[in-house]
Each structure stands twice: as C-alpha cells, then as structure tokens.
Amino acid sequence: MEHKPSKILTEKERIILIQKGKEAFKNKDYKLAKECFLKANYKEGLIQLGDYYMYEKRLPLLAYGYYKKAGAIDKVEDLHRRMILALGKWIGEDKIKPESLQKFKAQAEQVDKDGMIKVQVDPKLLETAKNILKKYGTK
C-alpha cells in the first residue's frame, strides 16, 4: 500500500485544528482530539492526551505512544523506569541484588514535580525494555 504524504497545513488551518482538538478534549471526545492534534502536530495536546491515559485511565502503553509522538523524552524515560520497576516486582525482589534493591527504594522516595519517581536503571535492562516496546509498543 502506498503512503500518501499528508497535506501541508497553513498556520491558520493548524490553529483551527488545535482549537478544535482542545474543544474535543474538553468535551471528552478523545478520538477527535487525537486526530486534530496529530494532524496539527500539536505536541502539547499529544502530551495532554498522554497524561490523560497515564493518570486517569492507567493505560501507560497508550500514554507512551502519545509521549513518544510528542517527543516528551522525560516522560518516555520515566515510563521506562516504571516498567523496569514493574518487571522487577514481577520477577521478584529476590532476583535483585540487595544493594540494588536498597538503592531503588531510596530513589523511589524521591518524587519530582509531576509525581514521577526517578530511578536509576541498569543499562542492559533498560535496553531490553526499550526493545520490547519497539517490538510490541505503539509506533
């Protein structure tokens, strides 16, 4: 199937789309908001959708896709850290070195302004998580 390039928007068309998307979001029409924000390449709107799916719907993989499309690197990295912690809980804390576990717990007590927990992650584990997301995650 051939992919047709999307029409280049004028600034006026882009502003109208953004306004339409904001109104749709306000009215909880998330599908329309998504279409408008994507067409307008409105990064703040995509982040807003990501936050909605992350914090209100508790659907981090959906949120991940919006953050990724918006280029919100901090939010993407935070999701990577959260996934690593979840994986650690899933495989069992007994599989994690005691000094690493203590370090994770100390870091988990540090929360940033968005309520995100900053945690250092082993580079190999982080790379594995990223590969899984590339293979099964959203584009």
N, C-alpha and C positions, 0 to 999 in steps of 0.2 A: 504494500500500500504506500502510495506516495504522500509525503507530508507537505502540505501547502503552507508557505510562510504566512504568519498572521499579518493582518493589515496594520500598518504603522499608524498610530493614533496621533491626532493633533493634540496640543496641550489642552484645548477646550474640551475635546472628546474624553481625554483622560480625566479631567476634573469632574465632568459629568458622571463618568463611570465610578469614580471614587465616592462621590456623593451618593450615588445610587447604592453602592456597596455598603456604605456606612448606614444608610437608612434601612437596608435589608438586614444588616447585623442587629440594629436596634430593634427591629421587628421580629427577630429570631428566625429569619429566613437565611440560614447559614449557607445553603446551596447557592442562592443568588449572590450572596455576599462573596463567596469564594470565586464565582465566575467573574464578577466585577473586579475584584482585587487582583486576580490573575491576569485578566486582560489589560488592566491598567498598570500592572507590575508595581502595585502599591504595597511596599514592604511592611509598613506599619500595620496595615489591615491584615496581612498574612500572619504577622506576629500576634495580633489580637485574636485571630481565629485559632492559632496555635495555643495561646493561653486559655481560650475557652475549652478546647479539647483536653488540655493538660489538667487544668484545675477544676473545671466544672463537670466535665464528662469522665474524667480519669481515663483518657484514652491516649497514653503517651506516644504510641506509634503514629497516630494521626497527627498529633501535635508536632512530632518530629518532622513530618513531611512539610508542614507549613513553615516551621522554623528554618528548615533546610532551604526551601524556596526563597525565603526572605533573606537568607544569608545571616541569620542570627546565630553567629558562631558560639557565643557564650551559652545560649540556651541549648544548642545542639550538644556542646561539650558537657553541660550539666546533665542532660538526658543520658549521655554515655556513662557518666559516673553513677547515675541512679541505676542504670541497667547492670552495671558491674556489681554494685552492692546487692541488687536483687539476685543476680546469679550466684553471688557468694552465699546468700541466705539459702538459696535453692540447693546448692551442692553441699551446704553445711559448713558452719563456722569451724568445725573440727578439721576441715581441709585447708584452713588458712593458718599460716604461721601465727603464733600468739603475739609476737611483736607487731606484725602487720595488722592483726585484729585490733590491738590496743590503739594503734595509730589511726585506723579507720574510725573507731569510736570517738577518739578525741577530736578528730576533724569533723565528725558528724555533728558535734555540738556547736560548730561554727556555722551559722546561717547568714547568708547575705541578705540584702535589702528586699529581694524578691522571694525570700523564703527558701532559696535553693541551698542545698548542702554542698559545700566544696570538699571534694575528697580526691586525694592522690590515688591514681590507679596504675598498676603495673602496666608498662607499655605493651607487653605481649598480650595481656588480657584485653586491653583497650583495642588493640588492632584486631583481635578475634571478634570482639563485639561489633566493630565497625564493618568487618567483612560480612557478618551475619546480616547487619542492617542493609548493606549494599545488595546482598543476595535476595533478601526477603522483604526489605522495607519499601517505603514509597520512593518514587523517583523524584 
